[in-house]
Amino acid sequence: MNVFDYFFESTGKLGKEAVVGRESIAYAELSSNALKTAQHFGKAHGENNYVLILSENSVFFITVYLALMKSGNICVPLNPAIEMENLDKVLEKTGASLAFISRKYQQRFSGYGFTVYDDESVKSWCSLPQVDETSDKDHSFDENRLAEIIFTSGSTGEQKGAMISHKNIIANTNSIIEYLKLTSTDIIEVVMPFYYCYGLSLLHTHLRVGGAVHMNNSFIFIGSVIDDLNKYNCTGFAGVPSHFQILLRKTRDFKTTKFHSLRYVTQAGGKLHTAFIEEFIDAFPDISFYVMYGQTEATARLSYLPPEELRRKLGSLGRGIPNVTLKVVDENGIPVKPGETGEIIAKGDNIMAGYFKDPETTAATIRNGWLYTGDMATVDDEGYIFMQSRAKEIIKVRGIRISPKEIEAVIVKFPGVIDCTISAEHDDITGESIKATVIVNEADLPQFSEEAVRQYCAENLAAFKIPQTVIFDTKLAFNSAGKKSKY
């Protein structure tokens, strides 16, 4: 089944809103507009084109995203603030010459010679009658066809394109709906961009169940996010670690606000230290907190920790989501015993087809049908997985392997600390030494000292894990998807 038909299987004729807020649209209008756009674009360009979307979260983005997949083309959503060097790499790989670009970004990409369609192009198509009035679902559609390429923003800067099929999206959407128990009454506050797989998963799940999304593209204005949750009767909020760190420790209003409709929050996109999780659930005992884990290569989600197990399994990323198998294995692919460290691998219909035009990396990442995530973890005797670190993030001091996350988890418990990043510095004697970058509020800066932080670490960590260098900053740096940037 084409994922467009899947999304609108029972919602395409609904009069209720699919998008709420300043920019709103009902299901019937959204499905009709996307279908018209698909038909007019398909008539002009056919199928199997790689088509860029360069836009902020908007009804324009949603419409063309759905339309491209319905038309049998391959959607390539990108950050409209993408560095030109990275865009050049994407274009070199895909050969894309067609682009949907929102009007506010037209000038930025004017030198590329794309065939460009913008907000007005889509608006004009939507005012026309459908090219084909028989818009029945195409049951013969091959769901293994490529739906989109999501380019990862890896720390190395290398642009790797995860090839996501219609089947991948459908499988992952079904799994997420099942464990979050989403229904048509759910409304999600979206603060993550749709060119990021976590943001897209929010759109996918709510379209399928007939719920609604509210888009807030200005998380920097924390007050507006807090207000939106009540103003639009949001039942859900999704964020990466930095979102929760900012809400909990950069503003006093959040923890004192009563959210009358919010029933759950989800957190993924990196490990949120347990200190923040405890702070949240202590402040909001009636709001379910879902810790989740995933990768772009898995369409979005791989695991979740049920909220009722959160205190008992604090620090765990849970177990595999419905219809996904997770294992932690050693270098020989043998499952590790409780307490041992290995790599997380995954299997399910949500696993990507591979990396676009990169068979070598694909072969190293997907082996015998298993996705090798590169994430190191342990398991307990009940099968719950506990993340250690990315394999490439391990620091070696005098040959001893050290996980940065273990040290970060200690330092963020120091009173007044908002965040901490542990990194490695070259050391002629030990090979690598440990550097801690500690984020605090500017007003609190005078009360902090390197000696105090090191002494706190000495009380809670083995001697070889104490940072040799501690520096302080007042700005929490994160990328366009909200993920923390390394210092």
C-alpha positions in Angstrom: 0.0 0.0 0.0 1.2 3.5 -0.7 1.8 5.3 2.6 -0.5 8.1 1.5 -3.4 5.7 1.2 -2.4 4.2 4.6 -2.5 7.5 6.3 -5.9 8.5 4.9 -7.5 5.1 4.9 -10.1 6.1 7.5 -9.4 9.8 7.9 -9.4 11.2 4.3 -13.0 12.4 4.5 -13.0 13.8 8.0 -14.1 17.4 8.6 -12.0 17.6 11.8 -8.6 19.4 11.8 -5.4 17.5 11.0 -3.4 20.6 11.9 -4.5 23.0 14.6 -3.3 26.5 15.4 -2.4 29.6 13.4 -2.1 27.5 10.3 -4.8 24.9 10.4 -6.4 22.5 7.9 -9.0 19.8 8.0 -8.4 16.2 7.0 -10.7 16.3 3.9 -9.0 19.4 2.6 -5.4 18.1 3.3 -6.0 14.8 1.6 -7.7 16.5 -1.4 -4.9 19.1 -1.7 -2.2 16.5 -1.4 -3.9 14.3 -4.0 -4.3 17.2 -6.5 -0.6 18.2 -5.9 0.4 14.6 -6.5 -1.5 14.3 -9.7 -0.4 17.7 -11.2 3.2 17.1 -10.3 3.1 13.5 -11.6 1.6 14.6 -14.8 4.5 17.1 -15.3 7.4 14.9 -14.1 6.3 11.3 -13.8 7.6 9.0 -11.1 10.9 8.0 -9.4 12.4 11.5 -9.2 14.4 12.6 -6.2 12.6 15.7 -5.1 13.9 18.1 -2.4 11.7 19.8 0.2 13.3 22.9 1.7 10.8 24.4 4.2 10.0 25.1 7.8 7.3 23.0 9.4 4.1 24.1 7.7 0.9 23.0 5.9 2.9 23.5 2.7 5.6 21.0 3.8 3.0 18.5 4.9 1.0 18.8 1.6 4.0 18.3 -0.7 5.5 15.6 1.5 2.4 13.5 1.2 1.9 14.4 -2.5 5.4 13.3 -3.5 5.0 9.9 -1.9 1.5 9.4 -3.4 2.9 10.3 -6.8 5.5 7.5 -6.7 8.4 10.0 -6.3 11.1 10.0 -3.6 10.9 12.8 -1.1 14.2 14.3 0.2 13.4 16.6 3.1 16.3 18.9 4.1 17.0 21.5 6.6 16.4 24.8 4.7 19.4 26.2 6.6 21.6 23.4 5.3 25.2 24.4 4.6 25.8 24.8 0.9 28.7 22.3 1.1 26.4 19.6 2.5 23.7 20.5 -0.1 26.2 20.1 -2.8 27.0 16.6 -1.5 23.3 15.7 -1.5 22.9 16.9 -5.0 26.0 15.0 -6.2 24.5 11.8 -4.8 20.8 12.3 -5.9 21.2 14.4 -9.0 18.0 16.2 -7.8 16.9 19.1 -10.0 13.3 19.4 -8.7 12.5 21.2 -5.5 9.6 22.4 -3.4 10.9 25.5 -1.5 8.8 27.7 0.7 8.9 31.3 -0.4 10.9 32.6 2.6 13.9 30.4 1.4 13.6 31.1 -2.3 16.4 33.6 -2.5 18.8 31.4 -0.6 18.7 28.7 -3.3 18.2 30.8 -6.3 21.7 30.1 -7.7 21.1 26.3 -8.0 18.9 26.2 -11.1 16.3 23.9 -9.6 12.9 23.6 -11.1 11.2 25.2 -8.1 7.6 24.9 -6.9 6.6 27.1 -3.9 3.6 27.9 -1.8 1.8 29.6 -4.7 2.4 26.7 -7.0 0.8 24.3 -4.7 -2.0 26.8 -4.0 -2.8 27.1 -7.7 -2.8 23.3 -8.1 -5.2 22.9 -5.2 -7.6 25.3 -6.8 -7.9 23.1 -9.9 -10.0 20.0 -10.3 -8.3 16.6 -9.8 -6.6 15.3 -12.9 -7.9 11.8 -12.2 -11.3 11.8 -10.4 -10.9 8.0 -9.7 -8.6 8.4 -6.8 -9.1 4.9 -5.5 -6.3 3.3 -3.5 -3.8 1.5 -5.6 -3.7 -1.9 -3.9 -1.1 -3.1 -6.4 1.4 -0.5 -5.2 4.7 -2.1 -4.2 5.2 -1.1 -0.5 8.9 -1.8 -0.8 9.3 1.1 -3.2 11.4 4.0 -1.8 9.3 6.7 -0.2 12.0 9.1 1.1 15.7 9.6 1.7 16.5 11.1 5.1 20.1 12.4 5.2 21.6 12.0 8.6 23.5 14.8 10.3 26.3 12.6 11.7 29.0 14.2 13.9 31.6 13.5 11.2 29.7 15.8 8.9 29.4 13.0 6.3 26.0 13.0 4.6 24.6 9.5 4.7 21.1 9.0 3.1 18.9 6.5 4.8 16.6 4.9 2.2 13.1 4.6 3.8 10.4 2.6 2.0 6.6 2.9 2.2 6.7 -0.4 4.2 9.2 1.0 6.7 7.0 4.0 7.5 3.8 1.9 7.8 5.5 -0.7 10.1 7.1 1.9 12.4 3.9 4.0 12.5 1.8 0.9 13.5 4.3 0.0 16.3 4.4 3.5 17.8 0.6 3.9 17.8 0.3 0.6 19.6 2.6 1.3 22.6 1.6 5.0 22.9 -2.1 4.0 22.6 -2.8 6.9 20.3 -6.3 7.7 19.2 -8.2 10.4 17.3 -8.4 12.5 20.4 -4.7 13.0 20.6 -3.0 16.3 19.7 0.8 16.6 19.7 2.9 19.7 20.2 5.6 19.5 17.5 8.8 21.4 18.2 11.1 19.2 16.0 11.5 19.8 12.3 9.9 17.4 9.8 13.2 16.8 8.0 14.2 14.9 11.2 12.8 11.3 11.5 11.5 11.9 15.1 9.5 14.9 13.9 8.2 13.0 10.9 7.1 10.1 13.1 4.8 12.5 15.1 3.1 13.5 11.8 2.8 9.9 10.6 1.2 8.6 13.8 -1.3 11.4 14.2 -2.4 11.3 10.6 -3.0 7.6 10.8 -5.2 7.7 13.9 -7.1 10.9 13.0 -5.5 13.0 15.7 -3.9 16.4 15.1 -0.5 18.2 15.2 0.3 21.7 16.4 3.5 23.1 14.9 5.7 25.4 17.0 8.8 26.5 15.1 10.1 28.7 17.9 11.2 26.5 20.8 13.6 29.3 21.7 10.6 31.2 23.0 9.9 28.7 25.8 6.9 30.6 27.1 5.1 30.0 23.8 5.6 26.3 24.0 4.2 26.2 27.5 1.2 28.3 26.5 0.5 26.2 23.4 0.2 22.9 25.4 -2.8 24.3 27.2 -4.1 26.6 24.5 -4.5 23.8 21.9 -5.4 21.1 24.5 -2.3 19.1 23.6 -2.3 15.5 24.9 1.3 14.9 24.0 4.7 16.5 23.8 7.9 15.1 22.2 11.4 16.2 22.7 15.1 15.4 22.6 17.2 15.8 25.7 17.9 19.5 25.3 14.2 20.4 25.1 13.7 18.8 28.6 16.8 20.3 30.0 15.8 23.8 28.9 12.2 23.4 30.1 13.3 22.1 33.5 16.2 24.3 34.3 16.1 27.3 32.0 12.6 28.4 33.1 10.8 28.5 36.4 7.3 28.6 34.8 7.3 25.1 33.4 7.4 23.1 36.6 4.7 25.3 38.2 2.3 25.2 35.3 -0.8 23.0 35.4 -1.2 21.1 32.1 -4.9 20.2 32.0 -4.8 18.0 28.9 -1.2 16.6 28.7 -1.3 12.9 29.3 2.2 11.9 28.1 5.6 13.1 26.9 8.2 11.2 24.8 11.9 11.6 24.8 14.4 10.3 22.3 17.2 11.6 20.1 19.9 10.8 22.7 20.2 9.8 26.3 18.6 12.2 28.8 20.4 11.9 32.1 18.3 10.3 34.9 18.5 13.4 37.0 16.3 15.2 34.5 13.9 12.3 34.2 13.5 12.1 38.0 13.0 15.9 38.1 10.2 15.7 35.5 8.3 12.8 37.0 8.5 14.3 40.5 7.1 17.5 39.1 4.4 15.8 37.0 3.5 12.5 38.5 0.3 12.2 36.5 2.0 12.7 33.1 3.3 9.5 31.5 7.0 9.8 30.6 8.1 7.5 27.7 11.9 7.1 27.3 12.5 5.9 23.7 15.4 5.0 21.5 15.7 5.0 17.8 17.7 5.8 14.7 17.0 7.3 11.3 18.1 3.9 9.9 15.1 2.4 11.7 12.6 5.0 10.3 12.4 6.4 13.8 11.7 4.1 16.8 13.4 0.9 18.1 12.6 0.7 21.8 10.6 2.2 24.6 10.4 2.0 28.3 6.9 1.8 29.7 6.2 4.7 32.1 5.1 2.3 34.8 8.6 0.7 34.7 10.4 4.1 34.7 11.4 4.3 38.4 12.2 0.6 38.6 14.4 0.6 35.4 15.6 4.2 35.6 18.4 4.7 33.1 17.2 2.0 30.7 16.0 2.6 27.1 13.6 -0.3 27.6 13.0 -3.2 25.2 12.0 -3.5 21.5 8.8 -1.8 20.3 6.1 -4.1 19.0 7.3 -6.1 16.0 10.9 -5.2 16.4 13.6 -7.5 17.9 16.5 -6.0 19.7 19.6 -7.8 20.9 22.9 -6.7 22.5 25.7 -8.8 21.1 29.5 -9.2 21.4 32.0 -9.0 18.5 31.0 -12.5 17.3 27.3 -11.6 17.2 26.5 -13.7 20.4 24.1 -12.1 22.9 25.9 -10.8 25.9 25.2 -11.9 29.4 23.6 -9.5 31.9 26.2 -6.9 32.9 28.4 -7.4 29.8 28.8 -4.7 27.2 28.0 -5.2 23.5 26.4 -3.5 20.5 22.7 -3.1 20.0 21.4 -4.7 16.8 17.8 -4.6 15.5 15.5 -6.5 13.1 12.0 -5.5 11.8 10.1 -4.2 8.9 11.1 -0.6 10.0 14.7 -1.1 9.1 15.9 0.9 6.1 16.7 -0.6 2.8 20.3 0.8 3.1 22.3 3.9 2.6 21.8 5.7 -0.7 24.5 4.9 -3.2 26.8 3.6 -0.5 26.8 -0.3 -0.6 30.0 -0.5 1.4 28.6 1.3 4.5 25.3 -0.5 4.0 27.0 -3.9 4.1 28.8 -2.9 7.3 25.6 -1.6 8.9 23.1 -4.2 7.8 24.3 -7.8 8.2 22.1 -10.9 7.7 19.0 -8.6 8.0 20.2 -7.1 11.3 20.8 -3.3 11.7 24.1 -2.8 13.7 23.5 0.5 15.4 26.9 1.3 16.7 25.5 1.9 20.1 27.1 0.1 23.1 24.9 -1.2 25.9 24.3 -3.7 28.6 21.3 -5.8 29.5 19.8 -6.8 32.8 18.4 -10.2 33.7 14.9 -9.1 32.5 16.1 -8.1 29.1 16.0 -4.3 29.6 18.7 -2.5 27.7 21.0 0.2 29.3 22.9 2.4 26.9 26.6 3.0 27.5 27.7 5.1 24.6 28.3 5.2 20.9 31.2 2.9 20.0 33.1 5.9 18.5 32.5 8.0 21.7 34.5 5.8 24.0 37.5 7.6 25.6 40.6 5.6 26.3 42.8 6.8 29.2 45.9 4.7 29.7 44.2 1.9 27.8 41.1 2.0 30.0 37.8 2.4 28.2 35.6 5.1 29.6 32.0 6.0 28.7 31.5 9.8 28.6 27.8 9.4 29.6 28.7 7.9 33.0 30.7 11.1 33.9 28.1 13.4 32.4 25.4 11.7 34.5 27.3 12.5 37.7 28.1 16.2 36.9 24.5 17.1 35.9 23.5 16.2 39.5 25.8 19.0 40.8 23.4 21.8 42.0 22.8 24.4 39.3 24.3 22.5 36.4 22.1 22.5 33.2 24.2 20.2 31.1 27.6 18.6 30.7 29.5 17.3 27.7 32.5 15.0 28.2 35.0 15.0 25.4 38.5 13.7 24.8 41.7 15.8 24.5 45.0 14.4 23.2 47.5 13.6 25.9 51.1 12.6 25.2 51.3 10.4 28.3 47.8 8.9 28.7 46.7 8.9 25.0 43.6 10.8 25.8 42.5 13.0 28.7 39.0 13.9 29.8 37.5 17.4 29.4 34.2 18.5 30.9 32.3 21.4 29.4 29.7 22.4 32.0 26.7 24.5 31.2 25.2 26.8 33.9 23.0 29.9 34.0 25.0 33.1 33.6 23.8 34.4 37.0 25.1 31.3 38.7 28.5 31.3 37.0 30.5 33.0 39.9 29.6 30.2 42.3 31.2 27.5 40.1 34.9 26.5 40.1 36.9 23.8 38.4 38.1 22.6 41.8 34.5 22.2 43.1 33.4 20.1 40.1 36.5 17.9 40.2 36.0 17.4 44.0 32.4 16.4 43.4 33.5 13.9 40.7 36.1 12.5 43.1 33.3 11.7 45.6 31.2 9.9 43.0 33.6 8.4 40.4 36.8 6.4 40.2 39.9 8.5 40.1 40.7 7.7 36.4 37.3 9.1 35.4 37.8 12.5 37.0 38.1 15.2 34.3 41.5 16.7 33.9 40.0 19.9 32.5 36.7 21.6 33.5 35.4 24.7 31.6 32.2 26.6 32.0 29.8 28.0 29.5 26.3 29.6 29.7 25.0 28.7 26.3 23.5 25.2 25.5 24.5 24.5 22.0 22.3 22.3 19.9 21.6 21.7 16.2 18.5 22.4 14.1 16.9 19.1 15.3 17.4 20.1 18.9 20.2 17.6 19.5 23.1 18.7 21.6 26.2 19.8 19.7 29.6 18.6 20.8 32.1 21.2 22.1 
